[in-house]
Amino acid sequence: MRRIGIFNRRLYEAHALIAGEGIELIDRLVQQLDLREFHDYQERLWTMLAEVEYRLQQLKDRNGVRARRWRQWRVRSREAAENRAMHVLAIEQQVDLYLELRSILRQLGDALAWAVLRADPRYVAPLFDGGKTHHLPTGQGVIGPLSVLRKAAEGSAFLVIDADLTRCIGIGDLVVVRANGDWAWPMIFEVKTRKIPGDADNVAVWLIRGKALFPRDTEMLEQFASEFGFSFEPEQPLDDRARRQMDEVKVATKNAAQLVIDSANMLPVPVVRHWDTLLRITERARANGFAYDIAEPGLVYAAARNVDGDIGLYERLREQLAASGLVASEWRETSTMAYQGIDELSAYGLPIALWKLPLWQRRDIICANVIIFCFSDPWLWSRSFAKHGILLEEGSDGAWILRRDSKRIQIDPTEVKRMKVGPAFSAFSPGNFAQRTALVWDTLEMMKEIEECC
């Protein structure tokens, strides 16, 4: 029992070490890309995830054995019964710690993918596929993805993302882009491995690819094929699963290409974020237990420390917010804990590892040692636009239509989802976005009038 407790404590402490190391490496890669370090870290993530999955399965398998043994034991004293209950509690805590570590590793994998895909949900969201669950491959299935990663690490013109390390990518096994940033849309591949008849030591690796829709993508595909030497056509006929995966890759590529084309019609509005507010309340929460601040009308951020059972401080925080009248009963409430349970956030909300906060704050938030809460008016976006004479209407397909006088512009559903989760999970400022939208609109109208006059 004591040994399990010591192990659990060390496992808990390892969360912060693993998260801090990962965030520090991602920061370095964002500032100056190192191809070997990028691909080596993905392989390390893969190794750690595989270990976590193995430990969780081991604990699950032992539950039945443990239950049978306890049914055979006679509980001779009250002390023995209490010890057994404490043992069960310690095992449950260990399972929770492994689940939390798996979430941390997946979030780091998401951050790597977002960094490579220009931190733009227009490239990430089409690959999400509605929360398709990822499982690390086993047996000979491991060989294909890892062989590509290792070859890329040796020196390549390409960045290769292993989708199995993420939650934000549900389509394909590998996502590939040029390391120099010269790409219109990433290449998506399903990796297949099969035994070679008569050769017990080797396997055949081939890739299922999507259709290249832009000229640069065709060139990139040819260069990738030449450099890596993989076959894109199997020697044997495709089975039903492989055909379905090929169709998924093609549909995702087509949808993503349309998003890239539609983005040309968007107003060029820069996004302003409330990073300063989050920085202040996180510092105060770590020192005092909890803190809150009004970011703008209709939007309140709060932070609560969650170390050694201090989550109870959140209850007092909620009482203070309600008593002060800052948060109405109909307001929406969410927190960074949602990153652990809602996979869709990985496709639309900026990963915590990429937030513009000090490393130690991002580490504490991703490890849930500090929890960030967002309280928002359900009509926040509508009221923000209305202050600048813009009417917001929501279409049946999830798109937003902005109207002012006789003019209108449509915001596609992908951008709408990003904007809806933006205040809570990307520190968006709806008020500033609405103000800048009106300003850009006025500037474009002024330029049009000048052109007509001239």
C-alpha positions as CSV (number, residue, x, y, z in Angstrom):
1,M,0.0,0.0,0.0
2,R,2.7,2.5,1.0
3,R,4.7,1.5,-2.1
4,I,1.7,2.3,-4.4
5,G,1.3,5.7,-2.7
6,I,5.0,6.6,-3.3
7,F,4.7,5.5,-6.9
8,N,1.5,7.6,-7.4
9,R,3.2,10.6,-6.0
10,R,6.2,10.2,-8.3
11,L,3.8,9.7,-11.2
12,Y,2.0,12.9,-10.3
13,E,5.3,14.9,-10.1
14,A,6.3,13.5,-13.5
15,H,3.3,15.2,-15.1
16,A,4.8,18.7,-14.6
17,L,8.3,17.5,-15.8
18,I,6.9,16.0,-19.0
19,A,4.6,18.9,-19.8
20,G,7.3,21.5,-19.1
21,E,9.9,19.7,-21.2
22,G,7.4,19.4,-24.1
23,I,6.3,23.0,-24.0
24,E,9.9,24.2,-23.9
25,L,10.7,22.1,-26.9
26,I,7.6,23.3,-28.8
27,D,8.6,26.9,-28.1
28,R,12.1,26.2,-29.6
29,L,10.6,24.6,-32.7
30,V,8.2,27.6,-33.2
31,Q,11.1,30.0,-33.0
32,Q,13.6,28.0,-35.0
33,L,12.6,24.7,-36.6
34,D,15.0,21.8,-36.2
35,L,13.8,18.8,-38.3
36,R,15.7,16.2,-36.3
37,E,14.5,17.5,-33.0
38,F,10.9,17.7,-34.3
39,H,10.7,14.1,-35.5
40,D,12.8,12.7,-32.6
41,Y,10.3,14.3,-30.1
42,Q,7.4,12.7,-31.9
43,E,9.0,9.3,-31.5
44,R,9.5,10.1,-27.8
45,L,5.9,11.0,-27.5
46,W,4.9,7.8,-29.2
47,T,7.1,5.8,-26.8
48,M,5.5,7.5,-23.7
49,L,2.0,7.1,-25.0
50,A,2.6,3.4,-25.7
51,E,3.9,3.0,-22.1
52,V,0.8,4.7,-20.7
53,E,-1.6,2.6,-22.8
54,Y,0.3,-0.5,-21.7
55,R,0.0,0.4,-18.0
56,L,-3.7,1.2,-18.3
57,Q,-4.4,-2.1,-20.0
58,Q,-2.3,-3.9,-17.3
59,L,-4.3,-2.2,-14.5
60,K,-7.6,-3.1,-16.3
61,D,-6.5,-6.7,-16.7
62,R,-5.5,-7.0,-13.0
63,N,-8.9,-5.7,-11.8
64,G,-10.5,-9.1,-12.4
65,V,-7.7,-11.0,-10.7
66,R,-7.7,-8.7,-7.8
67,A,-11.5,-8.9,-7.3
68,R,-11.4,-12.8,-7.3
69,R,-8.6,-12.8,-4.7
70,W,-10.5,-10.4,-2.4
71,R,-13.6,-12.5,-2.6
72,Q,-11.6,-15.5,-1.4
73,W,-10.0,-13.6,1.5
74,R,-11.9,-13.5,4.8
75,V,-11.9,-10.0,6.3
76,R,-11.0,-10.8,9.9
77,S,-11.0,-7.3,11.3
78,R,-12.2,-3.8,10.6
79,E,-8.6,-2.7,10.1
80,A,-8.2,-5.2,7.3
81,A,-11.3,-3.9,5.6
82,E,-10.1,-0.3,5.8
83,N,-6.7,-1.4,4.3
84,R,-8.4,-3.1,1.4
85,A,-10.5,0.0,0.8
86,M,-7.4,2.2,0.8
87,H,-5.7,-0.1,-1.6
88,V,-8.6,0.1,-4.0
89,L,-8.6,3.9,-3.7
90,A,-4.8,4.0,-4.5
91,I,-5.3,1.8,-7.6
92,E,-8.1,4.1,-8.8
93,Q,-5.9,7.1,-8.2
94,Q,-3.2,5.5,-10.3
95,V,-5.6,4.9,-13.2
96,D,-6.7,8.6,-13.0
97,L,-3.0,9.7,-13.0
98,Y,-2.3,7.6,-16.1
99,L,-5.4,9.0,-17.9
100,E,-4.3,12.6,-17.0
101,L,-0.8,11.8,-18.4
102,R,-2.3,10.5,-21.6
103,S,-4.3,13.7,-22.0
104,I,-1.1,15.8,-21.4
105,L,0.8,13.8,-24.1
106,R,-2.1,14.1,-26.6
107,Q,-2.3,17.9,-26.0
108,L,1.4,18.2,-26.7
109,G,0.9,16.2,-29.9
110,D,-2.0,18.5,-30.8
111,A,0.3,21.5,-30.2
112,L,3.0,20.1,-32.5
113,A,0.4,19.5,-35.3
114,W,-1.1,23.1,-34.8
115,A,2.4,24.6,-35.0
116,V,3.1,22.8,-38.3
117,L,-0.3,23.7,-39.7
118,R,0.2,27.4,-39.3
119,A,-1.9,27.4,-36.1
120,D,-4.9,27.9,-38.3
121,P,-8.1,25.8,-37.7
122,R,-8.8,26.0,-41.5
123,Y,-6.1,23.4,-41.9
124,V,-6.8,21.5,-38.7
125,A,-10.6,21.3,-38.5
126,P,-11.1,19.4,-41.8
127,L,-8.8,16.7,-40.5
128,F,-10.7,16.3,-37.2
129,D,-13.4,13.9,-38.5
130,G,-15.9,14.3,-35.7
131,G,-13.7,12.9,-32.9
132,K,-12.5,9.7,-34.4
133,T,-10.7,7.8,-31.6
134,H,-7.0,7.2,-32.1
135,H,-5.2,4.0,-31.1
136,L,-1.5,3.5,-31.4
137,P,-0.8,0.7,-33.9
138,T,0.6,-2.5,-32.7
139,G,2.6,-5.4,-34.3
140,Q,3.8,-4.8,-37.8
141,G,1.5,-1.7,-38.1
142,V,4.0,0.2,-36.1
143,I,6.7,-0.2,-38.8
144,G,5.1,2.0,-41.4
145,P,4.6,5.3,-39.6
146,L,7.8,5.0,-37.6
147,S,9.9,4.3,-40.7
148,V,8.7,7.5,-42.3
149,L,9.4,9.5,-39.1
150,R,12.9,8.1,-38.8
151,K,13.7,8.8,-42.5
152,A,12.4,12.3,-42.1
153,A,14.6,12.8,-39.0
154,E,17.7,11.8,-41.0
155,G,17.4,14.8,-43.2
156,S,14.5,15.8,-45.3
157,A,12.6,18.7,-46.9
158,F,9.4,17.6,-45.2
159,L,7.7,17.7,-41.8
160,V,5.8,14.5,-41.0
161,I,3.0,14.6,-38.4
162,D,2.0,11.3,-36.8
163,A,-1.8,11.6,-36.5
164,D,-1.9,8.8,-33.9
165,L,-0.2,11.2,-31.4
166,T,-3.0,13.8,-31.7
167,R,-6.7,14.2,-31.1
168,C,-7.1,17.0,-33.6
169,I,-6.3,14.8,-36.7
170,G,-8.7,11.9,-37.3
171,I,-8.1,11.5,-41.0
172,G,-5.1,9.6,-42.2
173,D,-2.0,8.2,-40.4
174,L,0.5,10.8,-41.5
175,V,0.2,14.5,-42.5
176,V,3.1,15.9,-44.5
177,V,4.1,19.4,-45.5
178,R,7.2,21.1,-46.8
179,A,9.5,22.2,-44.0
180,N,10.1,25.6,-45.7
181,G,6.3,26.4,-45.6
182,D,5.8,26.3,-49.3
183,W,2.5,24.4,-49.4
184,A,-1.1,25.1,-50.1
185,W,-2.6,22.1,-48.4
186,P,-0.9,19.3,-46.4
187,M,-0.6,15.8,-47.9
188,I,-2.6,13.2,-46.1
189,F,-1.6,9.5,-46.1
190,E,-2.9,6.2,-44.8
191,V,0.0,3.9,-44.1
192,K,-0.4,0.2,-44.8
193,T,2.1,-2.6,-44.0
194,R,1.9,-6.2,-45.2
195,K,4.1,-9.3,-44.9
196,I,6.2,-10.2,-47.9
197,P,5.5,-13.8,-48.9
198,G,8.6,-15.9,-48.3
199,D,10.4,-13.1,-46.3
200,A,9.8,-13.3,-42.6
201,D,12.2,-10.5,-41.7
202,N,10.7,-7.6,-43.8
203,V,7.3,-6.1,-44.6
204,A,6.0,-4.0,-47.5
205,V,5.0,-0.4,-46.7
206,W,2.8,1.6,-49.0
207,L,0.8,4.8,-48.7
208,I,-2.8,5.7,-49.6
209,R,-2.9,9.3,-50.7
210,G,-5.5,12.0,-51.4
211,K,-5.8,13.9,-54.6
212,A,-3.5,16.9,-55.1
213,L,-5.8,19.9,-55.8
214,F,-3.2,22.6,-56.2
215,P,-0.1,22.8,-58.5
216,R,2.3,23.2,-55.6
217,D,0.8,20.0,-54.0
218,T,1.4,18.0,-57.1
219,E,5.1,19.1,-57.1
220,M,5.3,18.3,-53.4
221,L,3.8,14.9,-53.9
222,E,6.3,14.0,-56.6
223,Q,9.2,15.3,-54.5
224,F,8.0,13.3,-51.4
225,A,7.7,10.1,-53.5
226,S,11.2,10.6,-54.9
227,E,12.8,11.4,-51.6
228,F,11.2,8.7,-49.4
229,G,10.9,6.0,-52.1
230,F,7.4,4.7,-51.0
231,S,4.9,3.2,-53.3
232,F,1.5,4.9,-53.5
233,E,-0.2,1.9,-55.2
234,P,-0.4,-1.5,-53.4
235,E,0.6,-4.7,-55.2
236,Q,-2.5,-6.4,-53.9
237,P,-6.2,-5.2,-54.2
238,L,-7.5,-2.9,-51.5
239,D,-9.8,-4.4,-48.9
240,D,-13.0,-2.6,-47.8
241,R,-11.4,-0.8,-44.9
242,A,-8.6,0.6,-47.1
243,R,-11.1,1.7,-49.7
244,R,-13.1,3.5,-47.0
245,Q,-9.9,5.2,-45.7
246,M,-9.0,6.3,-49.2
247,D,-12.5,7.9,-49.7
248,E,-12.1,9.7,-46.3
249,V,-8.8,11.1,-47.3
250,K,-10.2,12.4,-50.6
251,V,-13.3,14.0,-49.0
252,A,-11.1,15.7,-46.3
253,T,-8.8,17.0,-49.0
254,K,-11.7,18.4,-51.1
255,N,-13.4,20.0,-48.0
256,A,-10.2,21.6,-46.9
257,A,-9.4,23.0,-50.3
258,Q,-12.8,24.7,-50.3
259,L,-12.1,26.2,-46.9
260,V,-8.8,27.6,-48.2
261,I,-10.7,29.1,-51.3
262,D,-13.5,30.5,-49.1
263,S,-10.9,32.2,-46.8
264,A,-10.0,34.6,-49.6
265,N,-13.5,36.2,-49.2
266,M,-13.1,36.8,-45.5
267,L,-12.5,40.3,-44.1
268,P,-8.8,40.7,-43.2
269,V,-9.5,41.3,-39.5
270,P,-6.6,40.7,-37.0
271,V,-7.5,38.8,-33.8
272,V,-6.8,40.5,-30.5
273,R,-6.5,38.2,-27.5
274,H,-6.8,38.7,-23.7
275,W,-3.4,37.1,-22.8
276,D,-2.6,39.9,-20.3
277,T,-5.8,39.2,-18.4
278,L,-5.1,35.4,-18.2
279,L,-1.5,36.1,-17.1
280,R,-2.6,38.3,-14.2
281,I,-5.3,36.0,-12.8
282,T,-3.0,32.9,-13.1
283,E,-0.3,34.6,-11.1
284,R,-2.8,35.7,-8.5
285,A,-4.5,32.3,-8.3
286,R,-1.2,30.6,-7.7
287,A,-0.4,33.0,-4.8
288,N,-3.9,33.4,-3.3
289,G,-5.9,30.3,-4.4
290,F,-8.2,32.0,-6.8
291,A,-8.7,35.2,-8.8
292,Y,-10.9,36.7,-11.4
293,D,-11.0,39.7,-13.8
294,I,-13.4,41.4,-16.2
295,A,-11.9,41.2,-19.6
296,E,-14.6,43.2,-21.4
297,P,-18.4,43.6,-21.0
298,G,-20.0,40.1,-21.0
299,L,-16.7,38.2,-20.5
300,V,-15.1,37.3,-17.2
301,Y,-12.1,35.1,-16.7
302,A,-11.3,33.3,-13.4
303,A,-8.5,31.0,-12.2
304,A,-8.5,28.6,-9.3
305,R,-5.6,26.6,-7.8
306,N,-6.0,22.8,-8.0
307,V,-3.2,21.4,-5.9
308,D,-3.6,19.0,-3.0
309,G,-7.4,19.3,-3.0
310,D,-7.6,23.1,-3.3
311,I,-10.3,22.8,-6.0
312,G,-12.7,23.6,-3.2
313,L,-11.5,27.2,-3.6
314,Y,-13.5,27.3,-6.8
315,E,-16.7,27.1,-4.9
316,R,-15.8,30.2,-3.0
317,L,-14.8,31.9,-6.2
318,R,-18.2,31.1,-7.8
319,E,-20.0,32.4,-4.7
320,Q,-18.0,35.7,-4.9
321,L,-18.8,36.1,-8.6
322,A,-22.5,35.5,-8.0
323,A,-22.6,37.8,-5.0
324,S,-20.8,40.6,-6.9
325,G,-23.3,40.5,-9.7
326,L,-20.5,40.1,-12.3
327,V,-21.8,36.9,-13.6
328,A,-25.5,36.4,-14.4
329,S,-27.2,33.1,-13.9
330,E,-27.8,32.5,-17.6
331,W,-24.2,33.1,-18.5
332,R,-22.2,30.2,-20.0
333,E,-19.4,28.6,-18.0
334,T,-16.5,26.5,-19.2
335,S,-13.0,25.7,-18.1
336,T,-9.6,24.4,-19.4
337,M,-10.6,21.0,-17.9
338,A,-12.7,20.6,-21.1
339,Y,-9.5,20.0,-23.0
340,Q,-9.3,16.6,-21.3
341,G,-12.8,15.5,-22.2
342,I,-14.0,17.3,-25.4
343,D,-11.9,16.2,-28.3
344,E,-13.5,18.8,-30.7
345,L,-11.7,21.6,-28.8
346,S,-8.4,20.2,-30.2
347,A,-9.6,21.2,-33.7
348,Y,-10.9,24.7,-32.9
349,G,-9.3,25.9,-29.7
350,L,-5.7,26.9,-29.6
351,P,-3.7,24.2,-27.7
352,I,-2.6,25.4,-24.2
353,A,1.0,24.7,-25.1
354,L,0.8,27.5,-27.7
355,W,-0.9,30.1,-25.5
356,K,1.1,33.4,-25.2
357,L,1.8,32.9,-21.5
358,P,5.0,32.1,-19.6
359,L,6.1,28.5,-19.7
360,W,5.3,27.8,-16.0
361,Q,1.7,29.0,-16.4
362,R,1.1,26.9,-19.5
363,R,2.6,23.9,-17.6
364,D,0.3,24.4,-14.6
365,I,-2.7,24.8,-16.8
366,I,-2.1,21.8,-19.0
367,C,-1.4,19.7,-15.8
368,A,-4.6,21.1,-14.3
369,N,-2.7,22.5,-11.3
370,V,-4.4,25.8,-12.2
371,I,-7.8,25.8,-13.9
372,I,-8.9,28.7,-16.0
373,F,-12.6,29.4,-16.1
374,C,-14.5,31.5,-18.6
375,F,-17.9,33.1,-17.9
376,S,-19.6,34.6,-20.9
377,D,-22.9,36.3,-21.9
378,P,-24.6,33.9,-24.4
379,W,-25.3,36.9,-26.6
380,L,-21.7,38.2,-26.4
381,W,-20.9,38.1,-30.1
382,S,-24.3,39.6,-31.1
383,R,-24.0,42.5,-28.7
384,S,-20.4,43.2,-29.6
385,F,-21.3,43.5,-33.3
386,A,-24.5,45.5,-32.5
387,K,-22.4,48.2,-30.8
388,H,-20.9,49.0,-34.2
389,G,-24.1,48.8,-36.2
390,I,-23.6,45.3,-37.4
391,L,-26.4,42.8,-37.2
392,L,-25.4,39.1,-36.7
393,E,-27.7,36.4,-38.0
394,E,-27.1,32.7,-37.8
395,G,-27.8,30.5,-40.8
396,S,-29.3,27.0,-40.8
397,D,-25.9,25.6,-41.9
398,G,-24.1,27.1,-38.9
399,A,-22.7,30.1,-40.8
400,W,-23.0,33.6,-39.6
401,I,-24.3,36.5,-41.8
402,L,-23.1,40.0,-40.9
403,R,-25.3,42.8,-42.1
404,R,-24.8,46.6,-42.1
405,D,-27.1,48.8,-44.2
406,S,-27.5,47.1,-47.5
407,K,-24.2,45.2,-47.3
408,R,-23.6,41.7,-46.0
409,I,-20.8,39.2,-45.5
410,Q,-21.0,35.5,-44.6
411,I,-18.7,33.7,-42.1
412,D,-18.4,30.0,-42.8
413,P,-19.2,27.4,-40.2
414,T,-15.6,26.5,-39.5
415,E,-14.7,30.1,-38.7
416,V,-17.9,30.4,-36.6
417,K,-16.9,27.4,-34.5
418,R,-13.5,28.9,-33.9
419,M,-15.1,32.2,-32.9
420,K,-17.6,30.6,-30.5
421,V,-14.9,28.7,-28.6
422,G,-12.4,31.6,-29.1
423,P,-13.1,33.6,-25.9
424,A,-12.7,30.6,-23.6
425,F,-10.0,28.6,-25.4
426,S,-8.0,31.1,-27.5
427,A,-8.5,34.3,-25.4
428,F,-10.4,36.0,-28.2
429,S,-11.8,39.5,-27.7
430,P,-15.2,39.7,-29.3
431,G,-15.5,43.4,-28.6
432,N,-12.2,44.2,-30.3
433,F,-12.9,41.8,-33.2
434,A,-16.3,43.6,-33.9
435,Q,-14.7,47.0,-33.7
436,R,-11.9,46.0,-36.1
437,T,-14.5,44.4,-38.5
438,A,-16.4,47.7,-38.6
439,L,-13.1,49.6,-39.2
440,V,-12.0,47.3,-42.0
441,W,-15.5,47.4,-43.6
442,D,-15.4,51.3,-43.5
443,T,-11.9,51.3,-45.0
444,L,-12.9,49.0,-47.9
445,E,-16.0,51.2,-48.6
446,M,-13.8,54.3,-48.5
447,M,-11.3,52.7,-51.0
448,K,-14.2,51.7,-53.3
449,E,-15.6,55.3,-53.3
450,I,-12.1,56.7,-54.1
451,E,-11.7,54.3,-57.0
452,E,-15.2,55.3,-58.3
453,C,-14.3,59.0,-58.0
454,C,-11.0,58.6,-59.8
